[in-house]
Amino acid sequence: MPSSDELAISALYREMMEAWDRGSGIDFAKAMTPDVEFVGFDGSWFRGRDEAGTFHDELLKTHL
């Protein structure tokens, strides 16, 4: 049986993937902490939830 931590992590992952599927970078980043440091698949480095969300929102609406 999964621990409560594993369930919480799974829920955050699902939240992020559902936002990605909807094409919302803003919602994708909502699962992140405000002061997150996020490294993208291409090595891009984002500082803060707002920066990560804005970048991913534009990416999802134009290229993905």
CORNORCOR-V554096 format. One line per field, one symbol per residue. phi: phi as a letter, one per 20 degrees, with the letter a starting at -180 (. if undefined). Layout:
# CORNORCOR-V554096
phi: ???
This chain:
# CORNORCOR-V554096
phi: .ffffffffffffggffffgffndfffgeffefgdgdcdfgengdddngfffffffffffeddd
